[in-house]
Amino acid sequence: MAQSSHIEWTDATWNPVTGCSKVSAGCKFCYAERMALRLQAMGQPRYANGFSVTLHHDLLDAPRRWRSPRFVFVNSMSDLFHETVPFPFIRQVFETMVECPQHVFQILTKRSKRLRELGQRLPWPENVWMGVSVEDARVMFRIEDLVQVPAAVRFLSCEPLIGPLDALPLDRIGWVIVGGESGPGARPMRREWVLSLLGQCREHNIPFFFKQWGGTWKKRTGRTLNGRTYDQLPRPRPPLSPQPNVRAKAPRTTPNTLDHPPVSRVTALATQAPRQVAPPLSTGARRGGAAAPAEEYVL
């Protein structure tokens, strides 16, 4: 089974790769590294190598066995575009996503240069969302790399937000997630930084997801902004196949050309149900922000 997730913007995690290495200031207090070392100490076999990059070939086909549709965060415990992950393995991950149109796969990387280099050699079905981490202005170049990739939905994860991000180039971005750092040593996130990003998303009509304020005890700080939660998503989840045991038709693959018009600029519709298209910015639905158990990251 997929490992259910308490990460607010997804449903489950899939980790065919575990382990990573630090590349920028946002990595300083990496939650995945802390979790991997904890699981290693607990004797979890998939983390026998601690936080060293490890490929799990036996997990490549796992999503094919999940019939119920869900949002799937790919490699919550690693970076699929890490320089030590071979291209053929990355290609296999994408092939699995192409063949599982019932799910929406959310990929996030800090290695935007490699994403840009390999992106034109990969298939981009409509159920694959591609994002980059942008924690402060020093790594805004990642956005330029991201928009060169023909993904149906391109998104930014501004978490941990450790500096202001004014005048972001959002013309070809379809979703923005914002959150503060959490855990030991967490660096504070200023309210004005968050409000700036909210305003920019409103100006560009982009779905805005506020994940958390963070801090040492993130449960105490919560995830409300201006007295409400912001849980906007760019699209609803895909429907189940109408007949039992019948796989849904594979989605159309986005051509590997920058002439393909971006389809990510979608205005969110009003709803109160989490995991569906979000309400307008003036109203919102609430969802808890409980901390994830260790089991979340086992797969």
C-alpha positions as protocol buffer text, in pm:
chain_id: "A"
residue {
  index: 1
  type: MET
  ca { x: 0 y: 0 z: 0 }
}
residue {
  index: 2
  type: ALA
  ca { x: 93 y: 364 z: -33 }
}
residue {
  index: 3
  type: GLN
  ca { x: 196 y: 525 z: 291 }
}
residue {
  index: 4
  type: SER
  ca { x: -69 y: 776 z: 393 }
}
residue {
  index: 5
  type: SER
  ca { x: 67 y: 1121 z: 462 }
}
residue {
  index: 6
  type: HIS
  ca { x: -2 y: 1403 z: 704 }
}
residue {
  index: 7
  type: ILE
  ca { x: 164 y: 1647 z: 466 }
}
residue {
  index: 8
  type: GLU
  ca { x: -123 y: 1886 z: 409 }
}
residue {
  index: 9
  type: TRP
  ca { x: -102 y: 1912 z: 28 }
}
residue {
  index: 10
  type: THR
  ca { x: -80 y: 1542 z: -57 }
}
residue {
  index: 11
  type: ASP
  ca { x: -244 y: 1210 z: 31 }
}
residue {
  index: 12
  type: ALA
  ca { x: 40 y: 960 z: 20 }
}
residue {
  index: 13
  type: THR
  ca { x: 415 y: 926 z: -30 }
}
residue {
  index: 14
  type: TRP
  ca { x: 610 y: 702 z: -269 }
}
residue {
  index: 15
  type: ASN
  ca { x: 984 y: 671 z: -215 }
}
residue {
  index: 16
  type: PRO
  ca { x: 1162 y: 467 z: -484 }
}
residue {
  index: 17
  type: VAL
  ca { x: 1467 y: 671 z: -380 }
}
residue {
  index: 18
  type: THR
  ca { x: 1572 y: 757 z: -25 }
}
residue {
  index: 19
  type: GLY
  ca { x: 1858 y: 974 z: 93 }
}
residue {
  index: 20
  type: CYS
  ca { x: 1993 y: 1306 z: -28 }
}
residue {
  index: 21
  type: SER
  ca { x: 2262 y: 1570 z: 27 }
}
residue {
  index: 22
  type: LYS
  ca { x: 2250 y: 1941 z: 103 }
}
residue {
  index: 23
  type: VAL
  ca { x: 2261 y: 2191 z: -183 }
}
residue {
  index: 24
  type: SER
  ca { x: 2130 y: 2522 z: -42 }
}
residue {
  index: 25
  type: ALA
  ca { x: 2031 y: 2706 z: 275 }
}
residue {
  index: 26
  type: GLY
  ca { x: 1687 y: 2544 z: 281 }
}
residue {
  index: 27
  type: CYS
  ca { x: 1853 y: 2208 z: 351 }
}
residue {
  index: 28
  type: LYS
  ca { x: 2016 y: 2315 z: 677 }
}
residue {
  index: 29
  type: PHE
  ca { x: 1766 y: 2144 z: 908 }
}
residue {
  index: 30
  type: CYS
  ca { x: 1634 y: 1881 z: 667 }
}
residue {
  index: 31
  type: TYR
  ca { x: 1335 y: 1694 z: 811 }
}
residue {
  index: 32
  type: ALA
  ca { x: 1398 y: 1395 z: 581 }
}
residue {
  index: 33
  type: GLU
  ca { x: 1753 y: 1355 z: 711 }
}
residue {
  index: 34
  type: ARG
  ca { x: 1631 y: 1357 z: 1071 }
}
residue {
  index: 35
  type: MET
  ca { x: 1364 y: 1101 z: 989 }
}
residue {
  index: 36
  type: ALA
  ca { x: 1601 y: 876 z: 793 }
}
residue {
  index: 37
  type: LEU
  ca { x: 1853 y: 861 z: 1076 }
}
residue {
  index: 38
  type: ARG
  ca { x: 1573 y: 791 z: 1322 }
}
residue {
  index: 39
  type: LEU
  ca { x: 1444 y: 505 z: 1105 }
}
residue {
  index: 40
  type: GLN
  ca { x: 1798 y: 370 z: 1067 }
}
residue {
  index: 41
  type: ALA
  ca { x: 1833 y: 364 z: 1447 }
}
residue {
  index: 42
  type: MET
  ca { x: 1499 y: 180 z: 1468 }
}
residue {
  index: 43
  type: GLY
  ca { x: 1634 y: -89 z: 1235 }
}
residue {
  index: 44
  type: GLN
  ca { x: 1408 y: -5 z: 940 }
}
residue {
  index: 45
  type: PRO
  ca { x: 1570 y: -201 z: 653 }
}
residue {
  index: 46
  type: ARG
  ca { x: 1504 y: 59 z: 384 }
}
residue {
  index: 47
  type: TYR
  ca { x: 1716 y: 304 z: 582 }
}
residue {
  index: 48
  type: ALA
  ca { x: 2010 y: 75 z: 655 }
}
residue {
  index: 49
  type: ASN
  ca { x: 2222 y: 330 z: 465 }
}
residue {
  index: 50
  type: GLY
  ca { x: 2092 y: 617 z: 672 }
}
residue {
  index: 51
  type: PHE
  ca { x: 2054 y: 925 z: 453 }
}
residue {
  index: 52
  type: SER
  ca { x: 2286 y: 808 z: 176 }
}
residue {
  index: 53
  type: VAL
  ca { x: 2114 y: 797 z: -164 }
}
residue {
  index: 54
  type: THR
  ca { x: 1962 y: 451 z: -209 }
}
residue {
  index: 55
  type: LEU
  ca { x: 1756 y: 317 z: -500 }
}
residue {
  index: 56
  type: HIS
  ca { x: 1464 y: 85 z: -421 }
}
residue {
  index: 57
  type: HIS
  ca { x: 1397 y: -101 z: -745 }
}
residue {
  index: 58
  type: ASP
  ca { x: 1129 y: -315 z: -581 }
}
residue {
  index: 59
  type: LEU
  ca { x: 914 y: -5 z: -524 }
}
residue {
  index: 60
  type: LEU
  ca { x: 910 y: 113 z: -885 }
}
residue {
  index: 61
  type: ASP
  ca { x: 584 y: -68 z: -960 }
}
residue {
  index: 62
  type: ALA
  ca { x: 410 y: 8 z: -630 }
}
residue {
  index: 63
  type: PRO
  ca { x: 161 y: 271 z: -764 }
}
residue {
  index: 64
  type: ARG
  ca { x: 34 y: 24 z: -1022 }
}
residue {
  index: 65
  type: ARG
  ca { x: -123 y: -170 z: -734 }
}
residue {
  index: 66
  type: TRP
  ca { x: -313 y: 129 z: -592 }
}
residue {
  index: 67
  type: ARG
  ca { x: -657 y: 146 z: -751 }
}
residue {
  index: 68
  type: SER
  ca { x: -803 y: 425 z: -541 }
}
residue {
  index: 69
  type: PRO
  ca { x: -693 y: 762 z: -686 }
}
residue {
  index: 70
  type: ARG
  ca { x: -479 y: 986 z: -469 }
}
residue {
  index: 71
  type: PHE
  ca { x: -226 y: 1266 z: -470 }
}
residue {
  index: 72
  type: VAL
  ca { x: 118 y: 1108 z: -439 }
}
residue {
  index: 73
  type: PHE
  ca { x: 427 y: 1300 z: -326 }
}
residue {
  index: 74
  type: VAL
  ca { x: 717 y: 1136 z: -510 }
}
residue {
  index: 75
  type: ASN
  ca { x: 1034 y: 1098 z: -302 }
}
residue {
  index: 76
  type: SER
  ca { x: 941 y: 1282 z: 15 }
}
residue {
  index: 77
  type: MET
  ca { x: 1264 y: 1134 z: 153 }
}
residue {
  index: 78
  type: SER
  ca { x: 1493 y: 1225 z: -136 }
}
residue {
  index: 79
  type: ASP
  ca { x: 1527 y: 1422 z: -458 }
}
residue {
  index: 80
  type: LEU
  ca { x: 1446 y: 1233 z: -778 }
}
residue {
  index: 81
  type: PHE
  ca { x: 1687 y: 1456 z: -972 }
}
residue {
  index: 82
  type: HIS
  ca { x: 1979 y: 1406 z: -734 }
}
residue {
  index: 83
  type: GLU
  ca { x: 2300 y: 1383 z: -934 }
}
residue {
  index: 84
  type: THR
  ca { x: 2362 y: 1022 z: -822 }
}
residue {
  index: 85
  type: VAL
  ca { x: 2024 y: 890 z: -941 }
}
residue {
  index: 86
  type: PRO
  ca { x: 2083 y: 741 z: -1290 }
}
residue {
  index: 87
  type: PHE
  ca { x: 1869 y: 867 z: -1575 }
}
residue {
  index: 88
  type: PRO
  ca { x: 1737 y: 517 z: -1662 }
}
residue {
  index: 89
  type: PHE
  ca { x: 1599 y: 490 z: -1307 }
}
residue {
  index: 90
  type: ILE
  ca { x: 1434 y: 832 z: -1333 }
}
residue {
  index: 91
  type: ARG
  ca { x: 1285 y: 722 z: -1664 }
}
residue {
  index: 92
  type: GLN
  ca { x: 1139 y: 413 z: -1498 }
}
residue {
  index: 93
  type: VAL
  ca { x: 975 y: 629 z: -1232 }
}
residue {
  index: 94
  type: PHE
  ca { x: 816 y: 840 z: -1506 }
}
residue {
  index: 95
  type: GLU
  ca { x: 701 y: 531 z: -1695 }
}
residue {
  index: 96
  type: THR
  ca { x: 518 y: 413 z: -1384 }
}
residue {
  index: 97
  type: MET
  ca { x: 349 y: 753 z: -1349 }
}
residue {
  index: 98
  type: VAL
  ca { x: 241 y: 747 z: -1715 }
}
residue {
  index: 99
  type: GLU
  ca { x: 82 y: 406 z: -1661 }
}
residue {
  index: 100
  type: CYS
  ca { x: -104 y: 515 z: -1346 }
}
residue {
  index: 101
  type: PRO
  ca { x: -342 y: 789 z: -1466 }
}
residue {
  index: 102
  type: GLN
  ca { x: -571 y: 736 z: -1167 }
}
residue {
  index: 103
  type: HIS
  ca { x: -318 y: 920 z: -946 }
}
residue {
  index: 104
  type: VAL
  ca { x: -170 y: 1269 z: -947 }
}
residue {
  index: 105
  type: PHE
  ca { x: 206 y: 1258 z: -885 }
}
residue {
  index: 106
  type: GLN
  ca { x: 374 y: 1559 z: -723 }
}
residue {
  index: 107
  type: ILE
  ca { x: 751 y: 1583 z: -772 }
}
residue {
  index: 108
  type: LEU
  ca { x: 964 y: 1842 z: -595 }
}
residue {
  index: 109
  type: THR
  ca { x: 1333 y: 1912 z: -657 }
}
residue {
  index: 110
  type: LYS
  ca { x: 1606 y: 2154 z: -557 }
}
residue {
  index: 111
  type: ARG
  ca { x: 1819 y: 2035 z: -849 }
}
residue {
  index: 112
  type: SER
  ca { x: 1650 y: 2242 z: -1115 }
}
residue {
  index: 113
  type: LYS
  ca { x: 1947 y: 2245 z: -1350 }
}
residue {
  index: 114
  type: ARG
  ca { x: 1939 y: 1866 z: -1386 }
}
residue {
  index: 115
  type: LEU
  ca { x: 1561 y: 1877 z: -1417 }
}
residue {
  index: 116
  type: ARG
  ca { x: 1597 y: 2120 z: -1706 }
}
residue {
  index: 117
  type: GLU
  ca { x: 1865 y: 1907 z: -1873 }
}
residue {
  index: 118
  type: LEU
  ca { x: 1670 y: 1581 z: -1848 }
}
residue {
  index: 119
  type: GLY
  ca { x: 1319 y: 1719 z: -1881 }
}
residue {
  index: 120
  type: GLN
  ca { x: 1308 y: 1713 z: -2259 }
}
residue {
  index: 121
  type: ARG
  ca { x: 1393 y: 1342 z: -2255 }
}
residue {
  index: 122
  type: LEU
  ca { x: 1107 y: 1246 z: -2024 }
}
residue {
  index: 123
  type: PRO
  ca { x: 736 y: 1193 z: -2087 }
}
residue {
  index: 124
  type: TRP
  ca { x: 505 y: 1447 z: -1918 }
}
residue {
  index: 125
  type: PRO
  ca { x: 153 y: 1308 z: -1872 }
}
residue {
  index: 126
  type: GLU
  ca { x: -109 y: 1544 z: -1735 }
}
residue {
  index: 127
  type: ASN
  ca { x: -113 y: 1365 z: -1398 }
}
residue {
  index: 128
  type: VAL
  ca { x: 248 y: 1463 z: -1320 }
}
residue {
  index: 129
  type: TRP
  ca { x: 298 y: 1794 z: -1141 }
}
residue {
  index: 130
  type: MET
  ca { x: 654 y: 1928 z: -1127 }
}
residue {
  index: 131
  type: GLY
  ca { x: 777 y: 2171 z: -863 }
}
residue {
  index: 132
  type: VAL
  ca { x: 1093 y: 2333 z: -731 }
}
residue {
  index: 133
  type: SER
  ca { x: 1181 y: 2450 z: -381 }
}
residue {
  index: 134
  type: VAL
  ca { x: 1236 y: 2825 z: -352 }
}
residue {
  index: 135
  type: GLU
  ca { x: 1328 y: 2911 z: 6 }
}
residue {
  index: 136
  type: ASP
  ca { x: 1473 y: 3258 z: -53 }
}
residue {
  index: 137
  type: ALA
  ca { x: 1578 y: 3495 z: -331 }
}
residue {
  index: 138
  type: ARG
  ca { x: 1916 y: 3327 z: -377 }
}
residue {
  index: 139
  type: VAL
  ca { x: 1754 y: 3029 z: -549 }
}
residue {
  index: 140
  type: MET
  ca { x: 1498 y: 3206 z: -768 }
}
residue {
  index: 141
  type: PHE
  ca { x: 1691 y: 3075 z: -1070 }
}
residue {
  index: 142
  type: ARG
  ca { x: 1517 y: 2743 z: -1009 }
}
residue {
  index: 143
  type: ILE
  ca { x: 1193 y: 2897 z: -1137 }
}
residue {
  index: 144
  type: GLU
  ca { x: 1350 y: 2976 z: -1474 }
}
residue {
  index: 145
  type: ASP
  ca { x: 1468 y: 2615 z: -1501 }
}
residue {
  index: 146
  type: LEU
  ca { x: 1125 y: 2484 z: -1404 }
}
residue {
  index: 147
  type: VAL
  ca { x: 933 y: 2675 z: -1671 }
}
residue {
  index: 148
  type: GLN
  ca { x: 1149 y: 2515 z: -1941 }
}
residue {
  index: 149
  type: VAL
  ca { x: 991 y: 2179 z: -1853 }
}
residue {
  index: 150
  type: PRO
  ca { x: 663 y: 2094 z: -2034 }
}
residue {
  index: 151
  type: ALA
  ca { x: 478 y: 1977 z: -1722 }
}
residue {
  index: 152
  type: ALA
  ca { x: 102 y: 2029 z: -1715 }
}
residue {
  index: 153
  type: VAL
  ca { x: 126 y: 2186 z: -1369 }
}
residue {
  index: 154
  type: ARG
  ca { x: 439 y: 2364 z: -1248 }
}
residue {
  index: 155
  type: PHE
  ca { x: 451 y: 2465 z: -883 }
}
residue {
  index: 156
  type: LEU
  ca { x: 669 y: 2631 z: -622 }
}
residue {
  index: 157
  type: SER
  ca { x: 728 y: 2512 z: -268 }
}
residue {
  index: 158
  type: CYS
  ca { x: 839 y: 2816 z: -70 }
}
residue {
  index: 159
  type: GLU
  ca { x: 919 y: 2606 z: 235 }
}
residue {
  index: 160
  type: PRO
  ca { x: 1107 y: 2654 z: 451 }
}
residue {
  index: 161
  type: LEU
  ca { x: 1055 y: 3022 z: 371 }
}
residue {
  index: 162
  type: ILE
  ca { x: 1366 y: 3183 z: 521 }
}
residue {
  index: 163
  type: GLY
  ca { x: 1371 y: 3513 z: 335 }
}
residue {
  index: 164
  type: PRO
  ca { x: 1152 y: 3752 z: 135 }
}
residue {
  index: 165
  type: LEU
  ca { x: 1044 y: 3657 z: -217 }
}
residue {
  index: 166
  type: ASP
  ca { x: 920 y: 3972 z: -383 }
}
residue {
  index: 167
  type: ALA
  ca { x: 837 y: 4004 z: -753 }
}
residue {
  index: 168
  type: LEU
  ca { x: 848 y: 3632 z: -831 }
}
residue {
  index: 169
  type: PRO
  ca { x: 827 y: 3540 z: -1202 }
}
residue {
  index: 170
  type: LEU
  ca { x: 491 y: 3361 z: -1184 }
}
residue {
  index: 171
  type: ASP
  ca { x: 369 y: 3384 z: -1543 }
}
residue {
  index: 172
  type: ARG
  ca { x: 402 y: 3009 z: -1608 }
}
residue {
  index: 173
  type: ILE
  ca { x: 348 y: 2881 z: -1256 }
}
residue {
  index: 174
  type: GLY
  ca { x: 26 y: 2705 z: -1158 }
}
residue {
  index: 175
  type: TRP
  ca { x: 48 y: 2665 z: -779 }
}
residue {
  index: 176
  type: VAL
  ca { x: 239 y: 2809 z: -483 }
}
residue {
  index: 177
  type: ILE
  ca { x: 289 y: 2638 z: -145 }
}
residue {
  index: 178
  type: VAL
  ca { x: 421 y: 2844 z: 146 }
}
residue {
  index: 179
  type: GLY
  ca { x: 538 y: 2720 z: 486 }
}
residue {
  index: 180
  type: GLY
  ca { x: 772 y: 2795 z: 772 }
}
residue {
  index: 181
  type: GLU
  ca { x: 1053 y: 2572 z: 890 }
}
residue {
  index: 182
  type: SER
  ca { x: 971 y: 2332 z: 1174 }
}
residue {
  index: 183
  type: GLY
  ca { x: 1164 y: 2123 z: 1421 }
}
residue {
  index: 184
  type: PRO
  ca { x: 1482 y: 2183 z: 1623 }
}
residue {
  index: 185
  type: GLY
  ca { x: 1663 y: 2503 z: 1525 }
}
residue {
  index: 186
  type: ALA
  ca { x: 1380 y: 2623 z: 1300 }
}
residue {
  index: 187
  type: ARG
  ca { x: 1443 y: 2966 z: 1152 }
}
residue {
  index: 188
  type: PRO
  ca { x: 1149 y: 3208 z: 1188 }
}
residue {
  index: 189
  type: MET
  ca { x: 928 y: 3306 z: 897 }
}
residue {
  index: 190
  type: ARG
  ca { x: 801 y: 3664 z: 890 }
}
residue {
  index: 191
  type: ARG
  ca { x: 436 y: 3741 z: 835 }
}
residue {
  index: 192
  type: GLU
  ca { x: 515 y: 4007 z: 575 }
}
residue {
  index: 193
  type: TRP
  ca { x: 694 y: 3748 z: 360 }
}
residue {
  index: 194
  type: VAL
  ca { x: 382 y: 3530 z: 357 }
}
residue {
  index: 195
  type: LEU
  ca { x: 149 y: 3821 z: 283 }
}
residue {
  index: 196
  type: SER
  ca { x: 371 y: 3927 z: -6 }
}
residue {
  index: 197
  type: LEU
  ca { x: 341 y: 3582 z: -164 }
}
residue {
  index: 198
  type: LEU
  ca { x: -34 y: 3574 z: -103 }
}
residue {
  index: 199
  type: GLY
  ca { x: -68 y: 3909 z: -278 }
}
residue {
  index: 200
  type: GLN
  ca { x: 141 y: 3796 z: -573 }
}
residue {
  index: 201
  type: CYS
  ca { x: -71 y: 3483 z: -613 }
}
residue {
  index: 202
  type: ARG
  ca { x: -389 y: 3692 z: -606 }
}
residue {
  index: 203
  type: GLU
  ca { x: -248 y: 3925 z: -868 }
}
residue {
  index: 204
  type: HIS
  ca { x: -164 y: 3635 z: -1100 }
}
residue {
  index: 205
  type: ASN
  ca { x: -475 y: 3429 z: -1014 }
}
residue {
  index: 206
  type: ILE
  ca { x: -265 y: 3137 z: -887 }
}
residue {
  index: 207
  type: PRO
  ca { x: -387 y: 2884 z: -626 }
}
residue {
  index: 208
  type: PHE
  ca { x: -219 y: 2951 z: -290 }
}
residue {
  index: 209
  type: PHE
  ca { x: -160 y: 2684 z: -24 }
}
residue {
  index: 210
  type: PHE
  ca { x: -44 y: 2793 z: 321 }
}
residue {
  index: 211
  type: LYS
  ca { x: 102 y: 2486 z: 489 }
}
residue {
  index: 212
  type: GLN
  ca { x: 222 y: 2604 z: 830 }
}
residue {
  index: 213
  type: TRP
  ca { x: 390 y: 2874 z: 1037 }
}
residue {
  index: 214
  type: GLY
  ca { x: 640 y: 2619 z: 1164 }
}
residue {
  index: 215
  type: GLY
  ca { x: 868 y: 2668 z: 1460 }
}
residue {
  index: 216
  type: THR
  ca { x: 999 y: 2421 z: 1714 }
}
residue {
  index: 217
  type: TRP
  ca { x: 643 y: 2312 z: 1793 }
}
residue {
  index: 218
  type: LYS
  ca { x: 443 y: 2356 z: 1473 }
}
residue {
  index: 219
  type: LYS
  ca { x: 120 y: 2233 z: 1633 }
}
residue {
  index: 220
  type: ARG
  ca { x: 122 y: 2539 z: 1855 }
}
residue {
  index: 221
  type: THR
  ca { x: 172 y: 2789 z: 1573 }
}
residue {
  index: 222
  type: GLY
  ca { x: -82 y: 2622 z: 1343 }
}
residue {
  index: 223
  type: ARG
  ca { x: -154 y: 2702 z: 981 }
}
residue {
  index: 224
  type: THR
  ca { x: -409 y: 2981 z: 978 }
}
residue {
  index: 225
  type: LEU
  ca { x: -340 y: 3311 z: 803 }
}
residue {
  index: 226
  type: ASN
  ca { x: -571 y: 3611 z: 836 }
}
residue {
  index: 227
  type: GLY
  ca { x: -799 y: 3395 z: 1052 }
}
residue {
  index: 228
  type: ARG
  ca { x: -849 y: 3118 z: 796 }
}
residue {
  index: 229
  type: THR
  ca { x: -669 y: 2841 z: 611 }
}
residue {
  index: 230
  type: TYR
  ca { x: -561 y: 2852 z: 247 }
}
residue {
  index: 231
  type: ASP
  ca { x: -584 y: 2506 z: 89 }
}
residue {
  index: 232
  type: GLN
  ca { x: -606 y: 2588 z: -278 }
}
residue {
  index: 233
  type: LEU
  ca { x: -507 y: 2327 z: -536 }
}
residue {
  index: 234
  type: PRO
  ca { x: -468 y: 2374 z: -912 }
}
residue {
  index: 235
  type: ARG
  ca { x: -692 y: 2079 z: -1001 }
}
residue {
  index: 236
  type: PRO
  ca { x: -920 y: 1821 z: -840 }
}
residue {
  index: 237
  type: ARG
  ca { x: -811 y: 1459 z: -809 }
}
residue {
  index: 238
  type: PRO
  ca { x: -875 y: 1237 z: -1114 }
}
residue {
  index: 239
  type: PRO
  ca { x: -1193 y: 1021 z: -1111 }
}
residue {
  index: 240
  type: LEU
  ca { x: -1194 y: 648 z: -1056 }
}
residue {
  index: 241
  type: SER
  ca { x: -1245 y: 420 z: -1354 }
}
residue {
  index: 242
  type: PRO
  ca { x: -1625 y: 372 z: -1382 }
}
residue {
  index: 243
  type: GLN
  ca { x: -1604 y: -9 z: -1392 }
}
residue {
  index: 244
  type: PRO
  ca { x: -1444 y: -233 z: -1127 }
}
residue {
  index: 245
  type: ASN
  ca { x: -1105 y: -377 z: -1220 }
}
residue {
  index: 246
  type: VAL
  ca { x: -1085 y: -161 z: -1533 }
}
residue {
  index: 247
  type: ARG
  ca { x: -786 y: 70 z: -1553 }
}
residue {
  index: 248
  type: ALA
  ca { x: -865 y: 428 z: -1648 }
}
residue {
  index: 249
  type: LYS
  ca { x: -753 y: 544 z: -1991 }
}
residue {
  index: 250
  type: ALA
  ca { x: -397 y: 677 z: -1992 }
}
residue {
  index: 251
  type: PRO
  ca { x: -379 y: 1057 z: -1996 }
}
residue {
  index: 252
  type: ARG
  ca { x: -257 y: 1249 z: -2297 }
}
residue {
  index: 253
  type: THR
  ca { x: 114 y: 1314 z: -2271 }
}
residue {
  index: 254
  type: THR
  ca { x: 227 y: 1674 z: -2292 }
}
residue {
  index: 255
  type: PRO
  ca { x: 450 y: 1723 z: -2599 }
}
residue {
  index: 256
  type: ASN
  ca { x: 813 y: 1800 z: -2528 }
}
residue {
  index: 257
  type: THR
  ca { x: 784 y: 2149 z: -2669 }
}
residue {
  index: 258
  type: LEU
  ca { x: 764 y: 2488 z: -2509 }
}
residue {
  index: 259
  type: ASP
  ca { x: 504 y: 2587 z: -2770 }
}
residue {
  index: 260
  type: HIS
  ca { x: 248 y: 2375 z: -2584 }
}
residue {
  index: 261
  type: PRO
  ca { x: 22 y: 2625 z: -2405 }
}
residue {
  index: 262
  type: PRO
  ca { x: 46 y: 2598 z: -2024 }
}
residue {
  index: 263
  type: VAL
  ca { x: -267 y: 2450 z: -1870 }
}
residue {
  index: 264
  type: SER
  ca { x: -175 y: 2521 z: -1512 }
}
residue {
  index: 265
  type: ARG
  ca { x: -332 y: 2868 z: -1487 }
}
residue {
  index: 266
  type: VAL
  ca { x: -659 y: 2740 z: -1342 }
}
residue {
  index: 267
  type: THR
  ca { x: -885 y: 2940 z: -1113 }
}
residue {
  index: 268
  type: ALA
  ca { x: -975 y: 2727 z: -810 }
}
residue {
  index: 269
  type: LEU
  ca { x: -1345 y: 2654 z: -762 }
}
residue {
  index: 270
  type: ALA
  ca { x: -1531 y: 2693 z: -434 }
}
residue {
  index: 271
  type: THR
  ca { x: -1552 y: 2382 z: -216 }
}
residue {
  index: 272
  type: GLN
  ca { x: -1522 y: 2286 z: 146 }
}
residue {
  index: 273
  type: ALA
  ca { x: -1377 y: 1939 z: 88 }
}
residue {
  index: 274
  type: PRO
  ca { x: -1003 y: 1901 z: 144 }
}
residue {
  index: 275
  type: ARG
  ca { x: -806 y: 1751 z: -145 }
}
residue {
  index: 276
  type: GLN
  ca { x: -1046 y: 1902 z: -398 }
}
residue {
  index: 277
  type: VAL
  ca { x: -1015 y: 2227 z: -588 }
}
residue {
  index: 278
  type: ALA
  ca { x: -984 y: 2500 z: -330 }
}
residue {
  index: 279
  type: PRO
  ca { x: -1226 y: 2783 z: -249 }
}
residue {
  index: 280
  type: PRO
  ca { x: -1169 y: 3139 z: -367 }
}
residue {
  index: 281
  type: LEU
  ca { x: -913 y: 3337 z: -174 }
}
residue {
  index: 282
  type: SER
  ca { x: -1183 y: 3514 z: 24 }
}
residue {
  index: 283
  type: THR
  ca { x: -1316 y: 3195 z: 188 }
}
residue {
  index: 284
  type: GLY
  ca { x: -1157 y: 2871 z: 298 }
}
residue {
  index: 285
  type: ALA
  ca { x: -1177 y: 2519 z: 430 }
}
residue {
  index: 286
  type: ARG
  ca { x: -990 y: 2396 z: 734 }
}
residue {
  index: 287
  type: ARG
  ca { x: -770 y: 2097 z: 777 }
}
residue {
  index: 288
  type: GLY
  ca { x: -564 y: 1983 z: 1073 }
}
residue {
  index: 289
  type: GLY
  ca { x: -188 y: 2003 z: 1080 }
}
residue {
  index: 290
  type: ALA
  ca { x: -96 y: 1698 z: 1285 }
}
residue {
  index: 291
  type: ALA
  ca { x: 265 y: 1583 z: 1278 }
}
residue {
  index: 292
  type: ALA
  ca { x: 336 y: 1280 z: 1062 }
}
residue {
  index: 293
  type: PRO
  ca { x: 422 y: 948 z: 1227 }
}
residue {
  index: 294
  type: ALA
  ca { x: 747 y: 772 z: 1140 }
}
residue {
  index: 295
  type: GLU
  ca { x: 560 y: 517 z: 929 }
}
residue {
  index: 296
  type: GLU
  ca { x: 468 y: 785 z: 679 }
}
residue {
  index: 297
  type: TYR
  ca { x: 811 y: 769 z: 522 }
}
residue {
  index: 298
  type: VAL
  ca { x: 873 y: 396 z: 522 }
}
residue {
  index: 299
  type: LEU
  ca { x: 767 y: 337 z: 160 }
}
